[in-house]
Amino acid sequence: MMTRNLLYFSFLVSAFSLCGQKFSDTLQISKDYKTILIFPENISESSIGNDFGFIVDLPRTEGGKYSGRILKLYYDELAPEKENRTNYLVITESGNVYDFLIELVEVPDKTTWYIAPEMAIKNIDGNPVRKTPMPIVQKDVLKEEEINTAYNTKKSPDKSADNSIDRATKELYIKDPMEYYRLRCYYMQFDKAKISRYFSRLDNVFLWLKGVYYNEDELYFQYRIENKEGLDLDINFIKHQMATNYKNSSSNQKLGLEPVFVYKQPKTVAGKSENHFVIVFKKFALDEKKEVVVELDEESGNRNLSLKIGHEIINNPIHF
């Protein structure tokens, strides 16, 4: 009888412990919407359990005064998955640790989260969880325009602005092709990736090919460099070469490709940040034995990346 009572008491203790456990908040993300997280202080570290399909836009070093506090989550629109879940960890400057679950849905119930200090599960330094009050930020203070500025995301343009896409006419292309390229690049730089999971990776540094576009007589290569490490990535050069796609070819030589226009190619990608840029070439095509090799060389470092782009992508660009 005594043994039975002890077992029953142990069961009750376990049940109450489970009831009191603090589970992670579940964030819903989708392919067509961005889920925005606004933290009470600047973000120091970020780690996602599964980075295939799930995409995190890290805080930008340049932007509005809130940029260090904002994260953006979304899902690769070209990924085949209909259901997916993973974990996501964020550490802020004071050492507070926030643990989330994220799941893929068609339409999120909530797209903007104001993360309160009380949601932290622990402090990484072993200190008491810092319960600094969330700054009073009403919707009329932290407006959508400021959030977009912090991300440097593309917004619907002002038709009266000098960068209006209406200016990208055939006449401008003939008269001033460089300005035409600039306008086209300006309006496409932050578009969602049109090619699924096409990247080169070295540790936590990624070079993503987001899309290859065709317009007039040019090909536009759209890229994203993602630096998830804490150390800045200083770039010596990014070059494109045409090469054979097998090693034992008797004519395995690389032919340099010179761009006609380069838009916002970075010299440095700061730690925990990313950069979007576009490179424009005169139209060319490849046979099935050829490919384009993109080489990123780090200055004073060994984080070098090489990305191979096959003829099936080059010869089937997206028209715009």
C-alpha positions in Angstrom: 0.0 0.0 0.0 2.9 2.4 0.9 4.5 1.7 -2.5 1.3 2.4 -4.3 0.8 5.7 -2.5 4.4 6.7 -3.3 3.9 5.9 -7.0 0.7 8.0 -7.0 2.4 10.9 -5.3 5.3 10.8 -7.9 2.7 10.8 -10.7 1.0 14.0 -9.2 4.4 15.8 -8.9 5.3 15.0 -12.5 1.9 16.1 -13.7 2.1 19.5 -11.9 5.6 20.0 -13.1 4.5 19.6 -16.7 1.5 21.9 -16.2 3.9 24.6 -14.9 6.4 24.2 -17.7 6.9 27.2 -20.0 6.6 26.1 -23.6 7.9 28.1 -26.5 5.7 30.5 -28.4 4.7 29.3 -31.8 5.1 31.7 -34.7 3.3 31.1 -37.9 5.0 31.9 -41.2 4.1 31.5 -44.8 5.3 31.8 -48.4 3.2 34.9 -49.2 3.5 36.9 -45.9 6.4 38.2 -43.8 6.2 37.6 -40.0 7.9 40.4 -38.3 9.4 40.2 -34.7 10.1 43.4 -32.8 12.3 42.9 -29.7 12.7 45.2 -26.7 16.4 45.6 -27.4 19.0 44.9 -30.1 19.5 41.4 -31.3 22.9 39.8 -30.7 22.6 36.2 -32.0 20.1 34.1 -33.9 19.9 30.4 -34.7 17.3 28.4 -36.6 17.0 24.7 -36.4 16.2 24.0 -40.1 17.5 26.6 -42.6 16.2 24.9 -45.7 12.9 26.4 -46.5 12.7 28.7 -43.5 14.3 32.0 -44.2 15.4 34.7 -41.6 16.2 38.2 -42.6 18.7 39.4 -39.9 18.9 42.9 -38.5 20.6 45.4 -40.8 23.5 47.5 -39.7 22.1 50.4 -41.8 18.5 51.6 -41.6 16.2 53.2 -39.2 16.8 53.5 -35.4 14.7 50.3 -34.8 16.7 48.2 -37.3 18.7 46.3 -34.7 15.5 45.1 -32.9 13.7 43.7 -35.9 13.7 40.3 -37.5 11.7 39.0 -40.5 10.7 35.4 -41.0 9.2 33.8 -44.2 9.3 30.6 -46.2 10.8 29.9 -49.6 8.0 30.4 -52.0 9.4 27.8 -54.4 9.8 25.1 -51.8 7.6 22.0 -52.3 6.6 21.5 -48.6 3.1 22.1 -47.5 3.8 21.5 -43.8 7.0 22.1 -41.8 8.1 23.1 -38.3 11.4 23.9 -36.6 12.8 25.7 -33.6 14.2 29.2 -33.6 16.5 30.8 -30.9 17.2 34.6 -30.4 19.6 36.2 -28.0 19.5 39.9 -27.3 22.3 42.2 -26.2 21.5 41.8 -22.4 21.8 38.0 -22.8 18.1 37.2 -22.7 17.3 34.0 -24.5 14.0 33.7 -26.5 12.9 30.2 -27.7 10.3 29.9 -30.4 8.7 27.2 -32.5 7.9 28.3 -36.1 5.5 26.5 -38.4 4.6 26.8 -42.0 1.0 27.8 -42.7 -0.9 29.2 -45.6 -2.0 32.5 -43.9 -0.6 33.5 -40.5 -3.0 34.5 -37.8 -0.6 37.2 -36.8 2.1 38.8 -38.8 3.7 41.3 -36.4 4.9 40.2 -32.9 6.0 42.7 -30.2 8.3 40.5 -28.1 8.1 41.4 -24.4 11.1 40.8 -22.0 8.9 38.4 -20.0 8.9 36.0 -22.9 12.6 35.3 -22.4 13.2 31.8 -21.0 16.7 32.4 -19.5 19.7 34.7 -19.5 22.8 33.2 -21.2 25.2 34.7 -18.7 23.3 33.1 -15.8 22.0 36.4 -14.6 18.4 36.9 -13.7 16.3 37.4 -16.8 16.4 41.1 -17.5 12.8 42.4 -17.2 13.4 45.9 -18.6 10.1 47.3 -19.7 9.3 47.3 -23.3 9.6 50.9 -24.7 6.1 52.4 -25.2 5.7 52.0 -28.9 2.3 52.7 -30.3 1.3 51.8 -33.8 1.3 55.4 -34.7 4.9 55.7 -33.5 6.5 52.6 -35.0 4.8 52.7 -38.4 5.0 50.3 -41.2 7.2 52.8 -43.1 9.9 52.7 -40.3 9.8 48.8 -40.3 10.3 48.7 -44.0 13.1 51.2 -43.7 14.8 49.1 -41.1 14.7 46.1 -43.5 15.4 48.2 -46.5 12.6 46.3 -48.2 11.0 47.3 -51.5 7.8 49.2 -51.2 5.2 50.4 -53.7 7.0 53.4 -55.4 5.9 56.9 -55.4 4.9 57.6 -59.0 6.3 61.1 -58.7 9.7 59.9 -57.5 12.8 60.1 -59.6 13.1 56.3 -59.3 9.6 55.6 -60.8 9.6 52.4 -62.9 7.6 54.4 -65.4 10.8 56.0 -66.5 12.3 52.7 -67.6 11.1 53.1 -71.2 12.4 52.0 -74.5 13.5 55.5 -75.2 15.5 55.6 -71.9 17.1 52.3 -72.8 18.3 53.7 -76.1 19.3 57.1 -74.8 20.8 56.2 -71.4 21.2 52.4 -70.9 23.0 52.7 -67.6 20.1 54.6 -66.0 17.8 52.1 -67.5 19.7 49.2 -65.8 19.8 51.1 -62.5 16.0 51.5 -62.5 15.4 47.9 -63.3 17.9 46.8 -60.6 16.4 49.2 -58.1 13.0 47.6 -58.5 14.0 44.0 -58.4 16.8 43.9 -55.8 14.6 42.7 -52.9 12.2 40.6 -54.8 11.6 37.1 -53.5 13.8 34.3 -54.8 12.5 32.8 -58.0 15.0 29.9 -57.9 14.6 27.4 -55.0 17.5 26.7 -52.8 20.3 27.6 -55.2 23.3 28.5 -53.2 26.9 28.0 -52.2 27.8 27.7 -48.5 30.9 27.8 -46.4 30.1 27.3 -42.7 27.6 30.1 -42.0 28.3 32.3 -45.0 25.9 31.8 -48.0 25.9 33.1 -51.6 22.3 32.7 -52.9 21.2 33.0 -56.6 17.7 34.4 -56.3 16.9 34.6 -60.0 18.1 35.2 -63.6 16.0 37.7 -65.6 15.9 38.7 -69.2 15.0 42.2 -70.5 15.7 43.9 -73.8 19.2 42.5 -74.7 20.5 41.8 -71.1 20.5 39.1 -68.4 20.1 40.2 -64.8 21.6 38.0 -62.1 20.0 38.6 -58.7 22.0 37.6 -55.6 21.9 37.6 -51.8 25.0 37.2 -49.6 24.1 36.1 -46.1 26.7 36.3 -43.3 25.4 34.5 -40.2 28.8 34.7 -38.5 29.9 37.4 -36.1 32.9 38.5 -38.2 32.5 40.9 -41.1 33.0 39.4 -44.6 35.4 41.7 -46.5 35.1 40.9 -50.3 38.2 41.1 -52.5 36.2 40.3 -55.7 33.2 38.6 -57.2 33.8 37.3 -60.7 31.9 35.3 -63.3 33.4 32.8 -65.7 32.1 30.5 -68.4 33.5 27.0 -68.0 33.0 23.3 -68.9 30.8 21.4 -66.4 33.0 18.4 -66.1 36.6 18.1 -64.8 38.3 15.9 -67.3 37.6 17.9 -70.4 40.6 18.5 -72.7 39.5 22.1 -73.1 38.6 22.8 -69.4 39.3 26.5 -69.6 37.4 29.4 -68.0 36.4 32.4 -70.0 35.8 35.6 -68.0 32.4 37.3 -68.3 32.4 41.1 -68.0 29.3 42.7 -66.7 27.8 45.8 -68.3 26.4 47.1 -65.0 26.8 46.2 -61.3 24.2 47.3 -58.8 25.1 47.5 -55.0 27.7 44.7 -55.0 29.1 45.0 -51.5 32.6 45.5 -50.4 31.8 44.3 -46.9 28.9 42.2 -45.5 28.8 42.9 -41.8 28.4 40.0 -39.3 24.8 38.9 -38.7 23.6 40.7 -41.8 22.9 40.2 -45.5 23.2 42.1 -48.8 21.1 42.0 -52.0 22.7 43.0 -55.3 22.3 42.6 -59.1 24.8 42.1 -61.9 23.9 42.7 -65.5 25.4 41.0 -68.6 24.8 41.2 -72.2 22.6 38.3 -73.3 24.4 35.0 -73.8 23.4 31.3 -73.9 25.1 28.0 -72.9 25.2 24.5 -74.3 24.7 21.6 -72.0 28.4 21.2 -71.5 28.9 24.7 -70.2 28.1 26.5 -66.9 28.8 29.9 -65.3 31.1 29.7 -62.2 30.7 32.6 -59.7 33.6 33.0 -57.4 33.6 35.1 -54.3 37.0 35.8 -52.8 37.4 37.1 -49.2 40.1 39.7 -48.6 42.5 38.6 -45.9 40.5 35.4 -45.2 39.6 32.0 -46.5 35.8 32.2 -46.6 35.8 31.8 -50.4 32.7 30.6 -52.2 32.2 29.1 -55.6 28.7 28.8 -57.1 28.0 27.0 -60.4 25.0 28.0 -62.5 23.9 25.5 -65.1 22.7 26.1 -68.7 19.1 25.2 -67.8 18.9 28.3 -65.7 20.8 30.7 -68.0 18.9 29.6 -71.0 15.5 29.9 -69.3 15.5 33.3 -67.6 12.5 35.1 -66.2 11.2 37.7 -68.6 10.2 41.1 -67.3 
